[in-house]
Amino acid sequence: MKTTTLLAVGLITIIGVCFIALTYEHVQEHKVLRSPKPATAPRPVLNVRQKTLREKFVEKMVRDKAAYSQQQLKEAEHLYQVANKKFGTPEAKESLIALIEKYPDLDRTGCAVLYMAQMSHGDDRAQYLQDCINKYNGCFYGNGVQVGAYARFLLIQDYQKQGEPAKAEALINEIKTNYADAIDHGGNLLVDSLNTGAK
């Protein structure tokens, strides 16, 4: 009898807690629906091309998750984000160098090397871009930009500025032949930018 009474009281308590939780959730949902939208910058919308290429980024992330612990991936992402938020600063460069040295075969590392190229000049820039092509060609940003293809695109611009049209033309042909679907960070085809002379 005592056990039955305790079970009944327990069951009533559980039902009561669930009812209160559901009521609270309903009230909160109503508040959210009535409250104005937060004044945050909208996230860029990925176009169809970017969404398709993003799948390759996701595949790389799955591969990295199988090879590294969650803590290692978290550390690598932190190092990358320091540079992402403080692009061009000495702190950003230090963070990227640490990422490259500690996690040389992550997808994010390819993006880090490309960042280093964009923050560098002269021979250092050329070497980082070449590393992107030779070592990190198949790495992707989350928006679908392929590291190796975009490095070629930047190197073409450098060769054109340096008066080396033959080297530029060789890379233009590579992009047209092997990376016709490669995009820039705005989701535009690199081949279209090459054809219009856009930078």
N, C-alpha and C positions, 0 to 999 in steps of 0.2 A: 504493500500500500504506500509506504513511504517512498519507495523507488518510483512508483507511478506518479506520485505527486511531484517529485523532484523533476522527472522527465517532462511533465506537463508545464511546470514553471519555467524550465529551461527552454522548451519549445516556444512558449509565449514570449519569453525574453528575446529569443532570436528573431521571431517575427516582428516584435516591436522595434528592435534595432534596425532590421531591414527596412521597415516602413519609414523610420526617421531618416535613414540614409537616402532612400529614394525621394522623400519629400525635399530634403536638403539639396539633392542633385537637381531636382526639378526647379527649385527656386533659383539656384545658381545659373542654370541654363537660361532661365527667363531673364536674369540680370544681364547675362552675356549678350543675349539677343537684343536687349533694349539699350545696352551701352554703346557709345560711339566707338568706331574703329580706332585702334591705337595709331598715333601719328608716327609710324615707322616707314622707312623707305621700302617701297615694294621690291620684292625679289625679281630679278630679271626672268622673263618667261623664256623657256627654251623652245626654239623652233623645232620642226619635225626632224630636220637634219641633225641638230644637236642631240635630240632625244635618241635617235638611232645610234649615233656615235657614243653617247653616254653609256650604252650597254657594254661597250668595250672597257670603259673605265670601271664599271661594276664588276666585270669579269676579273680585272686586275685586282680589285679590292678583295674579292673572294679568294684569289690566289694568295694574296698577302696575309689574309686572316688565317689561312691554313699553315703558313710558314712562320708566323710570328705570334707572340702572345698578345693579349689585349693591352697589357701594360706597355709593351714595346711599341705597338701601333699608336697608342695614346701619346707616348713621348715623341714619336716621329711627327705626328700631326701637330703637336704643340710647337715643335721646332719650326715646322713649316708655317704655321699661322703667325708666329712672331714676325717672320719675314713678310708674310702677306699683309700684315697690319702696319709694318714699319718699313715698307719697301724703300730701298735705296740708302738706308742708314747703316752705320757700322754694325749695329746690333743685329740687323737683318742678315748681313753677310756672315757674321759669326754663327748665327743660328743655322743658316743654310749649310755652311761648311761642316758644322757638327752633325747635321742630318746626313750629309753625303758620306762622311767618314764612318758614322756609326751604322747606317742602314743603306749600304750602296746598291742594293737590288730591289728596293721598294718602288712601286709605281710613283709615289710622291717624290722620290729622289730624282726621278727624271724631270719633274716639274721644278724641283729645287735647282737643278743644274741649269735649266732654261732661265730661271730667275737670275741666277748668278751671271749668266751671259748678258742679260738685259741690264744688269747693274755694272757691267765691266766695259772696258775699252781696249782697243788695240789687239795685241796678241792674246791677252787673257780672254777677251770676248770671243775671238776666233776659236780658241781652244775649247771653251765651254760649249760653243755651238757645235763644234765637231764632235765633242763627247756626247751631246744630245743625239746626234745622228748615228754615231758608232755604237754607243752603249745603251742609250735610252730611247731609241727610235720608236718602240712600241708602247711607250708610256702615254697616258692620257690624263688631261685635266677633267674635272667633273662636268664641264660644259661641252666635252667632246673634242676639244683641241688635242691633236696628236703632237707630242713633243718633237719627234724627229722631223715631221713635215713642217711644223712651224719654225723650227731651227733653220731648215733649208730656206724658208721664206725670208727670214731675217738675214741670213748669209747672202742671199741674192742681193738684197738692198745694200749690204756692205760692199760686195764686189762691184756693184754698179757705181757706188760712190768712189771707190778706189780706182776706177778705170780699168777693171778686169772683166770685160764683157764675155769673154770665152768661158770663164768659171761661172759667171752668173747664168749664162745660157745653158750650161750643162745641168745646173740645178733646176732651172725652169723646166727643162725637158723631163727631169726626174719627177717633179711634182705633177706635171701633166700626164705622165705615163703611169706612175705608181701611186699617186696620192690625189687623184682627181676629185675625191669626195672629202678631202681634208679642208678644215675650216679655220677661221680666225676666232678670236674671243667674242666677236659679235655674231657668229654663226654664218658668216659669209664664206663662200668658197674661195680658197686661196688662188685657184686658177683664174677666177674672175678678177681678183685684185691684181694678178700679174698681167692680165689682158688689158686692164684699164690703167695700169701703171700706178695704182693706189698703193700707199705705204701702210 
